[in-house]
Amino acid sequence: MFKFDLHHNENLVEMFRKSEMVLAKPVLAIFVFIYIPWYFLIKYELVADYKNILLAWTTLVLIFGIHRYLLWLLNVCLLTSQRFVMVEYKSLFKKKVVEIHLDKISNISYSTSGIFSSLFGFGDLHVQFSGSSEMIIAKNISQPSKVKDKIWKAAKAATHKSVHSVVAME
């Protein structure tokens, strides 16, 4: 379903996505929007009269749920041996891809806000690269402190490798 081409001599180190907890609100909304109509129509014995409308409504709510799940599944951050790539889908047909070579990363930080994100261990990852004051923000990443450490480790390895290749060329 998700395909991403790697460069020559590049390996996928790890793939990160948003925390599963960001799906809690859509799941709750789906439950409420399906349960309440069914409950009242069954309670007042009106299911036979409104069966087609009820099935259409349930189908629309389920389509909404599938759409939200697909967006969660497609929004991903990739850490390769050479770069950090963030793939962000705003909708199924609107995609933004940001790539940073690991040796260009100048600062990585993370933030959590609120009891919900602290309790379930997710937050925003902020990646800044040299040559720009702009930051790339990956929102609601699971275990952002561990992700930050992995990116730093890969960035240091990439910087170390590029320094040795420059020295070898001279």
Secondary structure, DSSP 8 states (H G I E B T S, - for coil): -------TT--EEEEEEB-GGGGHHHHHHHHHHHHHHHHHHHHTT-TTTSHHHHHHHHHHHHHHHHHHHHHHHH-EEEEESSEEEEEEEEETTEEEEEEEEGGGEEEEEEE--HHHHHHHTEEEEEEEETT-S-EEEEEEEESHHHHHHHHHHHHHHHHHHHHHHHHHH-
